[in-house]
Amino acid sequence: MSSVALWWIRRDLRLTDNAALAAALRHAHQVIPVFILDPIAHHGHSVSQRRLAFLYEALRSLDRALRKRGSRLVVRYGKPDDLIPALVRESGATAVFAEEDYSPYARQRDARVAKHVPLHLTPGVVIHPPETVRTADDKPYTVFTPFARAWRALPSPSRSALLPPPTHLPPVPDEITGDPIPIIAGFDWSHFPPSEQAAQERLEHFCHGDEAPIFRYHHERNWLDGRGSSRLSPYFRFGLLSARSAFVTAMEARAKAKTEEAKQGVDAWINELIWREFYVNILAHFPHVVKQNFRQVYDNFPWENDSTLFAAWREGMTGYPVVDAAMRQLREEGWISNRARMIVASFLVKDLLVHWRWGERWFWEQLIDGDPAANNGGWQWTAGTGTDAAPFFRIFHPVKQGEQFDPGGRYVRRWVPALAHVPDRFIHHPWDMPVDLQRKTGCRIGDTYPAPLVDHEQARQRALRLLQQLHRDKQKRDEER
């Protein structure tokens, strides 16, 4: 065993089930927890102030947990490829341990650091790393269903495989100094307390007990108010909760389920964990998706990219209540349900013909759980440019989606006050209200609430015509070759 090692924390802000920390403790008597405030991630293009604020509070929580165990967090601001080698020299560390990440930037960063220090990467961001989920001819999967089948066929982690948090850690030498953790004030964390303890408590609430929400997940996950969601995505994003812990806890709930119906709820939630891993797999093997369509046939799609329409969508002023409610919640809370994300994304790219990258960037600026793989994968799935086999024909109807997943209009009324007194029968299409009822309810279309930006059915037909023309043009080019 060596004397000193660095535990380089990136997306694993936890002490429980942390493979990088465990590996560092096996390697050295002295482990120094380090977090680098990378200028690219903290002051780069389209940085989310809300997500940074969440991260900083989570770092403070981790530091408190480390201090209870005799250690402390060393935070430094600067380029990792400069600071990690500097810390190795200062501390005399013989190795650096970190959890492997799969975004193009993360891989490039780690390759640069590894040129200067012995960097050891451990699993942890996902349950089954991308290189372990392969086709029979050793290629990466590009379709979800066979990926999920292969994923489930791999050995599953059990409770005994989870790594317990250390009860004691050696103190960090006084001469190893750090920078203060920044403070970004003005955010309410009542919906998402930024700590490992909050993540574990939320997982326990979701999975434990005879009436655990996970047993109803397959029925309730699509409610627009998010009541059926586990709301764990920000904790996965920063590694306040390990994917293995979540999977094991869910499977333990499944074993205790009293009905086949309850098991279906668990299976549906685990399927969402697999979707998360699928998008990591796509990003790892096809890094071009960060800037380009996964399916190149859509490179020639004639997006209109009307900045005025985009601004109305962004501000929640489209005239479609379910879209506007979701966009306003996104601005206020930095989170919306998965169903809401699909609805607003479909409306932007299919109804308004605005490029999915515009929406992806806006989500990246707003979401607490903004994740490179999931954000990109979700937008390309909805836009039809991603891995889905027959995607562009899927166009969400904003009125029908609202009627199905917010039937009483409670969610819409919560986020769009102008619709507070609209009768249920008009809540998702208030433009159909007679003028006298508009006056009576205080919802005057074109005045207190905007008229629809587009007619959905006309917009749908326009999108389909453009798609058909795109494919006809491609077929013609192929024939001419």
Buried (B, 14 or more C-beta within 10 A) or exposed (E): EEEBBBBBBBBBBBBBBBBBBBBBBEBBEBBBBBBBBBEEBBEEEEBBEBBBBBBBBBBBBBBEBBEEBEBBBBBBBBBBBBBBBEBBEBBEBBBBBBBBBBBBBBBEBBEBBBEBBEBBBBBBBBBBBBEBBBEEEEEBBBEBEEBBEBBEEEEBBEEEEBBEBBEEBBEBEEEBEBEEBBEBEEBEBEEBBBBBEBBBEBBEBBBBEEEBBBBBBBEBBBBBBBBBBBBBBBBBBBBBBBBBBBBBBBBBBBEBBEEEEBBBBBBBBBBBBBBBBBBBBBBBBBBEBBEBBBBEBBEEBEBEEBEEBBEBBBEBBBBBBBBBBBBBBBBBBBBBBBBBBBBBBBBBBBBBBBBBBBBBBBBBBBBBBBBBBBBBBBBBBBBBBBBBEEBBEEBBBBBEBBBBBBEEBBBBBBBBEBBBEBEEEBBBBBBEBEEEBBEEBBBBBEEEBBEBBBEBEEBBEBBBEBBEEBEEEBEEEEEEE
